[in-house]
Amino acid sequence: MNSRSILVAAVAVTSLALSGCSGATGSEGGADSPYRVLLTGGISAQGVLAANSQTSLLATKAGVQVQNAAGGIGGRQIELTTVDDAGDATIAVTKLREAINSGNKPDLYLNSGPSSIAAAVLPILAQNNILSFSVAPTPDSTDPAKFPLNFDFAANASDAARGISEYAKSKGYTSVGVLHGSTAYGELFGEEMTSELGNAGLKAAGNEEYDASALDMTAQLQSLKNAGATAIALDAYGAPLGYVLQSLERLGWDVPLIGNTSVSATNLIANDPPTGVLGTPQVKNLVTQVYFSTVFDPNNELVNTMVDTMASLGSIPSTLILAFNYDAFPLVAAAAEKVGSSTDPKKLAEALETSEVQENAKTAVISRYNFSSDNHGPNPDTSELKFISPTKILNGQFGNPAAS
């Protein structure tokens, strides 16, 4: 998930000026002003990051539209500004500072990843008392002692590892090798997989790291094979996933692969050749970890409302694994209802830690967030996770019969 340095960023500003907002002027987010939301995303970045950022943007716009129709946040209509950060942390920081100093400080900040951007903006958000949700976990982003006003949407490495370990146990895989990238998240995932495999009573048959810029992972795979792995827990995002699959094919090793959500977020597995590997021998043994909302279900009204609204605003280029920002709005609205105000970020953050708010929020990507006073991670129940074989995606979801 390395960011790409871009010298010039085009700024795309989208203001959803809706009823009740025309007379608002104040320099701070008061009760009579719109509820100001700033989203930064790598819209002009390249490859997977650009597609995921566009999906994140559509999810954010859809969340604004649906929540505004429901009355906004604390009676205030939501005004969304989107900024293209090109996937570059320096640009994201610059644009955030500009927004803070503009006289219209955001009430809420959202990002589209990667984790380098989250790490760069979190201290600034804390210094300026801005509520935030992040789709890109960092080692300390869920720590309320450091960032009391930030909440992570994406499951952290331990959540993913726990789900994979439980799945591996259910399939009878007693000896699981771990292969992960050299990114901060990849390294943490590798550590957590070893721990969670032990908790599940399974053997960790090797834990191998590959350089995120490498083009061949044969040596790491051979090491796992020699260690007796009967399945592999895999972390790979973007181009590295392709190189892992090619290396495994060259090795001729017929072994089950269990991909984490980084694998799910890589469109390579959902596209036919030549742009993808769907339907090829490279993915015949692959299942990938997703949230239930990333799998088509005609009976899930909350998810289908999100998907239909997103699709009405534009083409959804990647899986809904990056649609988390949709859930920000029902969460904050439920928090504002509990405290009777939308203007105090500290009170909103305290409300988000309560079971009452988490139960009342009509969220879609994850049905129930479990924030607490000592952990601002989503802490999803493993029932939120599913493991599926790759299919074509339609409107960001796997398993839709209409996509075949």
RODO-2510 file (C-alpha; in nm, 4 decimals, decimal comma):
residues 404
     n   res          X          Y          Z
     1     m     0,0000     0,0000     0,0000
     2     n     0,2911     0,2354    -0,0611
     3     s     0,1912     0,5867    -0,1540
     4     r     0,3080     0,7450    -0,4759
     5     s     0,4709     1,0843    -0,4641
     6     i     0,2808     1,3276    -0,6848
     7     l     0,4136     1,6783    -0,7329
     8     v     0,0890     1,8410    -0,8312
     9     a    -0,2520     1,7391    -0,6965
    10     a    -0,5726     1,8394    -0,8621
    11     v    -0,8259     1,9437    -0,6054
    12     a    -1,1793     1,8298    -0,6630
    13     v    -1,4289     1,9981    -0,4373
    14     t    -1,7779     1,8641    -0,4178
    15     s    -2,0155     2,0572    -0,1972
    16     l    -2,3449     1,8892    -0,1390
    17     a    -2,5406     2,2031    -0,0591
    18     l    -2,8752     2,0832     0,0568
    19     s    -3,1839     2,2322     0,2125
    20     g    -3,1249     2,4341     0,5267
    21     c    -2,7630     2,5201     0,4425
    22     s    -2,7881     2,8362     0,2368
    23     g    -2,7757     3,0827     0,5238
    24     a    -2,4908     2,9220     0,7201
    25     t    -2,1737     3,1215     0,7490
    26     g    -1,9911     3,0731     1,0833
    27     s    -1,6173     3,0072     1,1011
    28     e    -1,6705     2,7073     1,3282
    29     g    -1,9243     2,4270     1,3023
    30     g    -2,2094     2,5717     1,5074
    31     a    -2,5626     2,4405     1,5454
    32     d    -2,6921     2,6667     1,2673
    33     s    -2,4189     2,5827     1,0158
    34     p    -2,3913     2,2769     0,7903
    35     y    -2,2182     1,9727     0,9289
    36     r    -1,8892     1,9991     0,7413
    37     v    -1,7159     1,6809     0,6304
    38     l    -1,3750     1,6669     0,4610
    39     l    -1,2741     1,3566     0,2652
    40     t    -0,9273     1,3101     0,1163
    41     g    -0,8562     1,0301    -0,1295
    42     g    -0,6114     0,9231    -0,3988
    43     i    -0,8445     0,9840    -0,6907
    44     s    -0,5606     1,0690    -0,9305
    45     a    -0,3331     0,7925    -0,8022
    46     q    -0,2575     0,4849    -1,0097
    47     g    -0,3954     0,1315    -1,0203
    48     v    -0,5667    -0,0275    -0,7220
    49     l    -0,5361     0,2810    -0,5014
    50     a    -0,7236     0,4981    -0,7512
    51     a    -1,0068     0,2453    -0,7896
    52     n    -1,0387     0,1979    -0,4150
    53     s    -1,0361     0,5733    -0,3567
    54     q    -1,3134     0,6194    -0,6109
    55     t    -1,5203     0,3512    -0,4370
    56     s    -1,4552     0,5224    -0,1038
    57     l    -1,5686     0,8540    -0,2527
    58     l    -1,8909     0,7042    -0,3884
    59     a    -1,9633     0,5439    -0,0518
    60     t    -1,9098     0,8766     0,1230
    61     k    -2,1376     1,0631    -0,1173
    62     a    -2,4022     0,7928    -0,0812
    63     g    -2,3817     0,8137     0,2968
    64     v    -2,4282     1,1901     0,2827
    65     q    -2,7277     1,1609     0,0521
    66     v    -2,9041     0,8964     0,2613
    67     q    -2,8338     1,0661     0,5950
    68     n    -2,9380     1,4088     0,4713
    69     a    -3,2661     1,2593     0,3531
    70     a    -3,3089     1,1224     0,7062
    71     g    -3,2589     1,4653     0,8640
    72     g    -2,8837     1,5122     0,8644
    73     i    -2,6754     1,5052     1,1813
    74     g    -2,8292     1,6707     1,4828
    75     g    -3,0648     1,8554     1,2503
    76     r    -2,7744     1,9929     1,0439
    77     q    -2,7496     1,9051     0,6765
    78     i    -2,4156     1,7533     0,5766
    79     e    -2,1845     1,9453     0,3450
    80     l    -1,9148     1,7280     0,1887
    81     t    -1,5871     1,8543     0,0483
    82     t    -1,3640     1,6057    -0,1309
    83     v    -0,9960     1,6638    -0,1962
    84     d    -0,7679     1,4599    -0,4210
    85     d    -0,4600     1,3751    -0,2138
    86     a    -0,3169     1,1502    -0,4900
    87     g    -0,2348     0,8897    -0,2250
    88     d     0,0403     1,1188    -0,0990
    89     a     0,0622     1,1911     0,2742
    90     t     0,2249     1,5329     0,2227
    91     i    -0,0624     1,6475     0,0035
    92     a    -0,3198     1,5125     0,2476
    93     v    -0,1577     1,7038     0,5345
    94     t    -0,1399     2,0238     0,3298
    95     k    -0,5048     2,0071     0,2276
    96     l    -0,6168     1,9260     0,5812
    97     r    -0,4267     2,2264     0,7196
    98     e    -0,5775     2,4488     0,4502
    99     a    -0,9270     2,3345     0,5476
   100     i    -0,8589     2,3974     0,9171
   101     n    -0,7272     2,7483     0,8460
   102     s    -1,0022     2,8380     0,5999
   103     g    -1,2453     2,9589     0,8640
   104     n    -1,4663     2,6568     0,7999
   105     k    -1,2928     2,3866     1,0022
   106     p    -1,4312     2,0386     0,9296
   107     d    -1,6565     1,8793     1,1877
   108     l    -1,5550     1,5366     1,0597
   109     y    -1,2572     1,4073     0,8606
   110     l    -1,2561     1,0885     0,6530
   111     n    -0,9787     0,9294     0,4471
   112     s    -0,9548     0,6670     0,1751
   113     g    -0,6192     0,5224     0,2784
   114     p    -0,3420     0,4190     0,2612
   115     s    -0,2145     0,3887     0,6184
   116     s     0,0682     0,6373     0,5506
   117     i    -0,1953     0,9097     0,5145
   118     a    -0,3738     0,8100     0,8337
   119     a    -0,0459     0,8176     1,0242
   120     a     0,0350     1,1648     0,8904
   121     v    -0,2996     1,3336     0,9583
   122     l    -0,3937     1,1814     1,2951
   123     p    -0,1706     1,4115     1,5056
   124     i    -0,3090     1,7189     1,3255
   125     l    -0,6665     1,6052     1,3786
   126     a    -0,5975     1,5485     1,7482
   127     q    -0,4383     1,8907     1,7897
   128     n    -0,7398     2,0570     1,6315
   129     n    -1,0115     1,8524     1,8058
   130     i    -1,1598     1,7085     1,4876
   131     l    -1,3622     1,3887     1,4945
   132     s    -1,2378     1,1332     1,2410
   133     f    -1,2905     0,7860     1,1014
   134     s    -1,0110     0,6031     0,9215
   135     v    -1,0221     0,3152     0,6735
   136     a    -0,6468     0,2559     0,7109
   137     p    -0,5285     0,1212     1,0479
   138     t    -0,1934     0,2252     1,1911
   139     p    -0,0229     0,0704     1,4956
   140     d    -0,1739     0,3310     1,7315
   141     s    -0,4798     0,4629     1,5468
   142     t    -0,7220     0,2787     1,7763
   143     d    -0,5582     0,4012     2,0965
   144     p    -0,7900     0,6576     2,2641
   145     a    -0,5057     0,7759     2,4866
   146     k    -0,3232     0,9039     2,1766
   147     f    -0,6123     0,9805     1,9432
   148     p    -0,9324     1,0155     2,1479
   149     l    -1,1376     1,1496     1,8563
   150     n    -1,0379     0,8899     1,5958
   151     f    -1,2156     0,5638     1,5221
   152     d    -1,0977     0,2967     1,2804
   153     f    -1,3417     0,1383     1,0375
   154     a    -1,1239    -0,1364     0,8917
   155     a    -1,0640    -0,4469     1,0943
   156     n    -0,7163    -0,4494     1,2366
   157     a    -0,4628    -0,7243     1,1851
   158     s    -0,5717    -0,9205     1,4912
   159     d    -0,9367    -0,9232     1,3745
   160     a    -0,8348    -1,0517     1,0320
   161     a    -0,5983    -1,3109     1,1792
   162     r    -0,8604    -1,4375     1,4229
   163     g    -1,1131    -1,4836     1,1430
   164     i    -0,8644    -1,6647     0,9203
   165     s    -0,7543    -1,8933     1,2046
   166     e    -1,1132    -1,9892     1,2833
   167     y    -1,1789    -2,0570     0,9149
   168     a    -0,8636    -2,2695     0,8826
   169     k    -0,9650    -2,4737     1,1843
   170     s    -1,3146    -2,5286     1,0407
   171     k    -1,1566    -2,6652     0,7205
   172     g    -0,9272    -2,9039     0,9061
   173     y    -0,6027    -2,7251     0,8143
   174     t    -0,3796    -2,8133     1,1084
   175     s    -0,0541    -2,6605     0,9807
   176     v    -0,0830    -2,3091     0,8346
   177     g     0,1999    -2,1090     0,6817
   178     v     0,1917    -1,7283     0,6817
   179     l     0,3069    -1,5100     0,3917
   180     h     0,2914    -1,1326     0,4238
   181     g     0,4354    -0,8135     0,2818
   182     s     0,6930    -0,5812     0,4333
   183     t     0,4396    -0,3019     0,4920
   184     a     0,3566    -0,1964     0,8475
   185     y     0,0198    -0,3690     0,8229
   186     g     0,1704    -0,6787     0,6623
   187     e     0,4268    -0,7183     0,9388
   188     l     0,1611    -0,6757     1,2064
   189     f    -0,0618    -0,9262     1,0287
   190     g     0,2240    -1,1760     1,0274
   191     e     0,2721    -1,1380     1,4028
   192     e    -0,0990    -1,1650     1,4777
   193     m    -0,1433    -1,4722     1,2564
   194     t     0,1177    -1,6647     1,4525
   195     s    -0,0537    -1,5706     1,7768
   196     e    -0,4089    -1,6422     1,6596
   197     l    -0,3149    -1,9769     1,5029
   198     g    -0,1822    -2,0811     1,8426
   199     n    -0,5017    -1,9615     2,0105
   200     a    -0,7000    -2,1782     1,7686
   201     g    -0,4853    -2,4818     1,8454
   202     l    -0,3202    -2,4812     1,5021
   203     k     0,0460    -2,5025     1,4077
   204     a     0,2135    -2,2019     1,2453
   205     a     0,4234    -2,3705     0,9762
   206     g     0,6557    -2,0816     0,9057
   207     n     0,6067    -1,7060     0,8828
   208     e     0,7619    -1,5529     0,5729
   209     e     0,7905    -1,1881     0,4709
   210     y     0,8444    -1,0620     0,1164
   211     d     0,9622    -0,7177     0,0122
   212     a     0,6613    -0,5214    -0,1130
   213     s     0,8630    -0,4214    -0,4220
   214     a     0,9752    -0,7761    -0,5025
   215     l     0,8764    -0,9497    -0,8269
   216     d     0,9258    -1,3091    -0,7119
   217     m     0,8208    -1,4816    -0,3889
   218     t     0,9262    -1,8362    -0,4798
   219     a     1,1873    -1,8586    -0,2039
   220     q     0,9383    -1,7682     0,0678
   221     l     0,6817    -2,0139    -0,0666
   222     q     0,9402    -2,2914    -0,0870
   223     s     1,0311    -2,2272     0,2753
   224     l     0,6664    -2,2639     0,3818
   225     k     0,6338    -2,5815     0,1799
   226     n     0,9452    -2,7252     0,3433
   227     a     0,7980    -2,6385     0,6844
   228     g     0,4983    -2,8602     0,6138
   229     a     0,2283    -2,5991     0,5564
   230     t    -0,1021    -2,7507     0,4424
   231     a    -0,2563    -2,4052     0,3832
   232     i    -0,1299    -2,0464     0,3548
   233     a    -0,2657    -1,7347     0,5240
   234     l    -0,1876    -1,4625     0,2701
   235     d    -0,1448    -1,0863     0,2943
   236     a    -0,0943    -0,9183    -0,0444
   237     y    -0,2313    -0,5921    -0,1869
   238     g    -0,2139    -0,4770    -0,5463
   239     a     0,0732    -0,5874    -0,7697
   240     p     0,2402    -0,8126    -0,5070
   241     l    -0,0649    -1,0400    -0,5129
   242     g    -0,0040    -1,1141    -0,8792
   243     y     0,3603    -1,1965    -0,8142
   244     v     0,2682    -1,4293    -0,5271
   245     l     0,0222    -1,6181    -0,7488
   246     q     0,2740    -1,6406    -1,0350
   247     s     0,5441    -1,7670    -0,7993
   248     l     0,3127    -2,0302    -0,6544
   249     e     0,2242    -2,1493    -1,0051
   250     r     0,5924    -2,1736    -1,1011
   251     l     0,6581    -2,3747    -0,7865
   252     g     0,3804    -2,6167    -0,8813
   253     w     0,2490    -2,6287    -0,5259
   254     d    -0,1204    -2,7179    -0,5007
   255     v    -0,2006    -2,5607    -0,1615
   256     p    -0,5097    -2,3794    -0,0256
   257     l    -0,4714    -2,0007    -0,0013
   258     i    -0,6670    -1,7944     0,2505
   259     g    -0,6411    -1,4263     0,1606
   260     n    -0,7002    -1,1414     0,4048
   261     t    -0,8969    -0,8267     0,3208
   262     s    -0,5970    -0,6821     0,1339
   263     v    -0,6397    -0,9641    -0,1170
   264     s    -1,0141    -0,8926    -0,1334
   265     a    -0,9428    -0,5280    -0,2161
   266     t    -0,7291    -0,6190    -0,5198
   267     n    -0,9339    -0,6303    -0,8412
   268     l    -0,6884    -0,8712    -1,0041
   269     i    -0,8819    -1,1676    -0,8629
   270     a    -1,2177    -1,0414    -0,9917
   271     n    -1,1222    -0,9744    -1,3552
   272     d    -1,0746    -1,2136    -1,6433
   273     p    -0,7411    -1,2263    -1,8280
   274     p    -0,5549    -1,0320    -1,9525
   275     t    -0,6285    -0,7714    -1,6829
   276     g    -0,6934    -1,0298    -1,4130
   277     v    -0,6599    -1,3940    -1,3141
   278     l    -1,0222    -1,4899    -1,2529
   279     g    -1,0943    -1,8401    -1,3840
   280     t    -0,7263    -1,9329    -1,4145
   281     p    -0,5389    -2,2058    -1,2229
   282     q    -0,3719    -1,9317    -1,0167
   283     v    -0,6871    -1,8757    -0,8114
   284     k    -0,8394    -2,2239    -0,8092
   285     n    -0,7326    -2,2758    -0,4465
   286     l    -0,7962    -1,9191    -0,3267
   287     v    -1,0630    -1,8031    -0,0865
   288     t    -1,0593    -1,4458     0,0345
   289     q    -1,1816    -1,2753     0,3478
   290     v    -1,4619    -1,0222     0,3047
   291     y    -1,7372    -0,8651     0,5097
   292     f    -2,0867    -0,9998     0,4547
   293     s    -2,1750    -0,6695     0,2829
   294     t    -1,9217    -0,7421     0,0066
   295     v    -2,1228    -1,0496    -0,0960
   296     f    -2,4510    -1,0032    -0,2825
   297     d    -2,7629    -1,0701    -0,0766
   298     p    -3,0969    -0,9625    -0,2288
   299     n    -3,2562    -0,9624     0,1175
   300     n    -3,0203    -0,7224     0,2971
   301     e    -3,2090    -0,3933     0,2798
   302     l    -2,9466    -0,1741     0,4492
   303     v    -2,6665    -0,2954     0,2242
   304     n    -2,8784    -0,2774    -0,0889
   305     t    -2,9761     0,0820    -0,0122
   306     m    -2,6078     0,1673     0,0112
   307     v    -2,5211    -0,0170    -0,3105
   308     d    -2,8124     0,1293    -0,5074
   309     t    -2,7312     0,4821    -0,3924
   310     m    -2,3636     0,4430    -0,4771
   311     a    -2,4467     0,3008    -0,8204
   312     s    -2,6795     0,5937    -0,8885
   313     l    -2,3872     0,8312    -0,8333
   314     g    -2,1335     0,6537    -1,0552
   315     s    -1,9672     0,3273    -1,1467
   316     i    -1,8286     0,1345    -0,8473
   317     p    -1,4790     0,0310    -0,9603
   318     s    -1,3688    -0,1947    -0,6740
   319     t    -1,5141    -0,4113    -0,3989
   320     l    -1,7167    -0,2720    -0,1112
   321     i    -1,4338    -0,3634     0,1235
   322     l    -1,3488     0,0096     0,0884
   323     a    -1,7041     0,1446     0,1361
   324     f    -1,6637     0,2028     0,5107
   325     n    -1,7159     0,5786     0,4963
   326     y    -2,0857     0,5199     0,4291
   327     d    -2,1163     0,4024     0,7892
   328     a    -1,9717     0,7248     0,9347
   329     f    -2,2966     0,9129     0,8936
   330     p    -2,5430     0,6845     1,0735
   331     l    -2,2851     0,6427     1,3501
   332     v    -2,2366     1,0164     1,4060
   333     a    -2,6092     1,0808     1,3696
   334     a    -2,6836     0,8227     1,6415
   335     a    -2,4155     0,9779     1,8635
   336     a    -2,5584     1,3269     1,8105
   337     e    -2,9049     1,2016     1,9008
   338     k    -2,7735     1,0521     2,2246
   339     v    -2,5937     1,3681     2,3400
   340     g    -2,8493     1,6113     2,1975
   341     s    -2,5873     1,8013     1,9979
   342     s    -2,3584     1,7626     1,6986
   343     t    -2,1131     2,0393     1,7890
   344     d    -1,8942     1,8838     2,0605
   345     p    -1,6554     1,6234     1,9116
   346     k    -1,5489     1,4965     2,2555
   347     k    -1,9076     1,4193     2,3570
   348     l    -1,9732     1,2572     2,0199
   349     a    -1,6642     1,0383     2,0629
   350     e    -1,7758     0,9338     2,4104
   351     a    -2,1203     0,8473     2,2724
   352     l    -1,9672     0,6381     1,9936
   353     e    -1,8106     0,4187     2,2615
   354     t    -2,1528     0,3170     2,3964
   355     s    -2,3575     0,0101     2,3110
   356     e    -2,6678     0,2279     2,2736
   357     v    -2,5218     0,4235     1,9819
   358     q    -2,3667     0,1172     1,8212
   359     e    -2,7003    -0,0643     1,8323
   360     n    -2,9048     0,2332     1,7055
   361     a    -2,6784     0,3233     1,4129
   362     k    -2,8109     0,1737     1,0887
   363     t    -2,4719     0,0804     0,9444
   364     a    -2,4255    -0,1300     0,6329
   365     v    -2,0644    -0,2314     0,5672
   366     i    -2,0415    -0,3778     0,9175
   367     s    -2,3719    -0,4372     1,0935
   368     r    -2,2351    -0,3605     1,4408
   369     y    -1,9247    -0,1692     1,5443
   370     n    -1,7842    -0,2391     1,8894
   371     f    -1,5855     0,0699     1,9824
   372     s    -1,4959     0,0999     2,3493
   373     s    -1,3381     0,3492     2,5862
   374     d    -1,0047     0,1682     2,5622
   375     n    -1,0124     0,0578     2,1974
   376     h    -1,1432     0,2612     1,9041
   377     g    -1,1163    -0,0266     1,6571
   378     p    -1,4302    -0,1793     1,5025
   379     n    -1,3725    -0,5132     1,6778
   380     p    -1,6222    -0,6925     1,4536
   381     d    -1,7643    -1,0269     1,5495
   382     t    -1,6234    -1,2991     1,3255
   383     s    -1,9784    -1,3581     1,2011
   384     e    -1,9324    -1,0344     1,0048
   385     l    -1,6662    -1,2094     0,7959
   386     k    -1,7132    -1,4516     0,5095
   387     f    -1,4653    -1,6457     0,2989
   388     i    -1,5509    -1,6808    -0,0678
   389     s    -1,3888    -1,7942    -0,3899
   390     p    -1,3257    -1,5086    -0,6327
   391     t    -1,6044    -1,4135    -0,8724
   392     k    -1,6686    -1,1206    -1,0979
   393     i    -1,7865    -0,8199    -0,9056
   394     l    -2,0974    -0,6177    -0,9813
   395     n    -2,1518    -0,2889    -0,7998
   396     g    -1,8688    -0,3737    -0,5651
   397     q    -1,9975    -0,7157    -0,4607
   398     f    -1,8932    -1,0726    -0,5200
   399     g    -2,1440    -1,3456    -0,5941
   400     n    -2,4073    -1,1528    -0,7885
   401     p    -2,5592    -1,3868    -1,0514
   402     a    -2,6116    -1,0919    -1,2816
   403     a    -2,2333    -1,0430    -1,3070
   404     s    -2,1700    -1,3759    -1,4808
***
